[in-house]
Amino acid sequence: MDNQFGTINIKNSYNIGNVNANTYLSAGIISHEYANSIVENCYNLGEISQLGSSWVSYASAKGIGGNTITNCYNFGKVISERTKPNVIGVSSSKIISCYYNSELSGITQELEELKDVKNMMVEEFVELLNNYKDETGNYPKDWKKWKVGDKGYPIFE
């Protein structure tokens, strides 16, 4: 997609820091999809807070945002103080093989493309992340493999 903002590609990245925003948008990875933003093989473990009641109707807090999000997960808690918050673990117009844990994030979403893995063993989840292949049946270019991290979450090898 060509537009005045260009293209943003984020691959093999993560956020583990807490984000506390006193503005209308906050996220672990990409808060607003204003460009062709592609996020692949990423995760957020940080707590994301959108504080204060913003008058802007599209104010939101997200673990991971972007136009296309592929093989990512959010286990970070996402909260907002707005009266009608838009609180989302993973938000995109196109989600492919993405995951969240409703017990950790406090989010319950019912999207076919976004799976709750709260009852899955971490080894099973790592295998699921590592089994992802693109539409050609291959690992995407510059792909990092996943492993079980010291704190029991999937991380990159």
C-alpha positions in Angstrom: 0.0 0.0 0.0 1.4 3.4 -1.0 0.4 6.4 1.1 2.0 9.6 2.4 3.3 7.9 5.5 5.2 5.1 3.8 5.6 1.5 5.1 6.6 0.4 8.6 7.9 -3.2 8.9 8.5 -4.5 12.4 9.8 -8.1 12.6 11.3 -10.3 15.4 10.7 -7.6 18.0 9.3 -7.4 21.4 8.2 -5.0 24.2 8.7 -6.0 27.9 8.5 -2.5 29.3 5.4 -0.9 30.8 3.8 2.0 28.9 1.7 4.6 30.7 0.3 7.2 28.4 -1.6 10.3 29.4 -2.7 10.7 25.8 -5.3 9.0 23.7 -3.1 6.2 22.3 -0.8 3.7 23.9 0.7 0.4 22.9 3.5 -2.0 23.4 4.1 -2.2 19.6 2.4 0.4 17.2 -0.5 2.3 18.7 -2.2 3.7 15.6 -2.4 2.2 12.1 -1.8 5.4 10.2 0.7 3.9 7.7 1.1 0.5 6.0 2.3 -1.1 9.2 3.3 -4.8 9.1 4.2 -6.5 12.3 5.6 -10.1 12.1 6.8 -12.5 14.8 6.6 -10.1 17.7 5.3 -10.1 21.3 4.3 -7.8 24.1 4.7 -8.6 27.8 4.6 -5.0 29.1 1.5 -3.5 30.9 -0.1 -1.0 28.6 -2.1 1.8 30.2 -4.1 4.6 28.5 -4.7 7.0 31.4 -7.3 9.8 31.7 -10.5 10.2 29.7 -9.7 11.5 26.3 -12.4 13.2 24.2 -11.0 11.5 21.1 -13.4 8.7 20.0 -10.6 6.4 18.8 -8.6 6.5 22.0 -7.2 3.1 22.8 -4.7 0.9 24.6 -3.2 -2.0 22.7 -0.6 -4.7 23.3 0.2 -4.9 19.5 -1.2 -2.8 16.7 -0.6 -2.6 13.0 -2.4 -3.0 9.7 -1.2 -6.6 9.2 -0.1 -8.6 12.3 1.3 -12.1 11.8 2.4 -14.8 14.3 2.5 -12.5 17.3 1.2 -12.6 20.9 0.3 -10.3 23.7 0.5 -11.5 27.3 0.8 -8.0 28.8 -2.1 -6.5 30.8 -3.9 -3.8 28.8 -6.0 -1.2 30.7 -7.7 2.1 30.1 -9.4 4.6 32.4 -11.8 5.8 29.7 -15.5 5.3 30.3 -15.8 3.5 27.0 -12.3 2.2 26.4 -11.0 0.5 23.3 -8.8 -2.1 25.1 -7.3 -4.6 22.8 -4.5 -7.2 23.1 -3.9 -7.5 19.3 -5.6 -5.0 16.9 -5.4 -5.0 13.2 -7.4 -5.0 10.0 -5.6 -8.3 9.1 -4.6 -10.8 11.8 -2.8 -14.0 10.9 -2.0 -16.6 13.6 -1.9 -14.3 16.6 -2.5 -15.1 20.3 -3.2 -13.7 23.7 -3.8 -15.1 27.3 -7.0 -13.8 28.8 -5.8 -14.7 32.3 -2.7 -12.5 32.0 -3.9 -9.7 29.8 -7.4 -9.2 31.3 -8.8 -9.1 27.7 -11.5 -11.4 26.3 -11.8 -11.1 22.5 -13.8 -13.4 20.3 -12.0 -13.2 16.9 -11.4 -16.3 14.7 -7.9 -15.1 13.8 -6.9 -14.3 17.5 -6.7 -17.3 19.8 -6.7 -17.4 23.6 -4.0 -19.8 24.7 -4.6 -19.6 28.5 -4.9 -23.4 28.9 -2.0 -24.3 26.6 1.3 -25.5 28.0 4.2 -23.1 27.1 6.0 -25.9 25.1 2.9 -26.4 23.0 2.6 -22.7 22.4 6.3 -22.4 21.3 5.7 -25.3 18.9 2.7 -23.5 17.5 4.6 -20.3 17.0 7.5 -22.2 15.3 5.2 -24.1 13.0 4.0 -20.9 11.3 4.7 -20.8 7.5 3.9 -18.0 5.1 1.5 -18.4 2.1 4.3 -20.1 0.1 4.8 -22.7 2.8 8.2 -21.4 4.0 9.4 -19.5 7.0 9.4 -15.8 6.2 12.8 -14.2 5.4 14.9 -13.3 8.4 12.7 -15.4 10.7 13.7 -16.0 14.3 12.7 -19.2 16.0 11.0 -19.3 19.4 12.0 -21.1 22.6 10.8 -21.2 26.2 12.3 -18.3 28.2 13.5 -18.2 31.8 10.2 -16.8 33.0 8.0 -19.3 31.2 7.1 -17.2 28.2 8.0 -17.8 24.6 11.0 -15.7 23.5 13.4 -15.7 20.5 16.3 -18.2 20.3 
